[in-house]
Amino acid sequence: MVGLVCVVAWVLLGSRLLVVRDVSVEGLERVPEQEAVQAAGVDTGTPLIRVDLGAAEGRVADLDLVEEVEVARSWPATLRVEVTERQPVLAVRVGEGYRLIDGDGVRIEDSDARPGAQPLVRVTGEVEGNAGVRAASDIVETAPDSLLAQMQLIDASEGGEITVQLADGSTVEWGDASDTEDKSDVLRVLMGEHPPQDGQVYDVSNPDLAIVK
């Protein structure tokens, strides 16, 4: 038994049989693969059993465009890194161009043309970590596709008085960032009963007492 334990320990810790020979990274679109491999910081030849998975995950997670990451051993000789990248949900005006951001206000990429898939957001102060950006992101993520396609601008510069401007000229008075799902459901019903038109206002700030004016 002692001899068997020694052999197993040697295979796992001391031999060249079960060492990192490859770092496989999945889920990348914007982050260069080599950048993720370097961030993981695990040298080839390191015994796979000795790799600190949590530390490697933390280093990859520090990359700006990485939202989540999971690092796992894939025996006999591969370290597998599964990355979930940040995705653009909103756009902000920057000079003469636009910046695509995620729900935390992190810059994803810049564009000269106004994006068609992401509504503009207006906030006060720094964009990254802005509570107004988070509130606007929650609205976008809960809105049905039919409504999302009409959203032109989410004005969250006043935290408790968010408004959404639609392409047809109507406006949604959203109120604060609470009850996002309920407000989205109520708005869908109101728009079905009272089709949007220029100048029309949907007030869902209190989803239990929503009105059209």
Secondary structure, 3 states (H helix, E strand, C coil): CHHHHHHHHHHHHHCCCCECCEEEEECCCCCCHHHHHHHHCCCCCCEHHHCCHHHHHHHHHCCCCEEEEEEEEECCCEEEEEEEECCCCEEEEECCEEEEECCCCCEEEEECCCCCCCCEEECCCCCCCCHHHHHHHHHHHHCCHHHHCCEEEEECCCCCCEEEEECCCCEEEEECCCCHHHHHHHHHHHHHHCCCCCCCEEECCCHHHCEEC
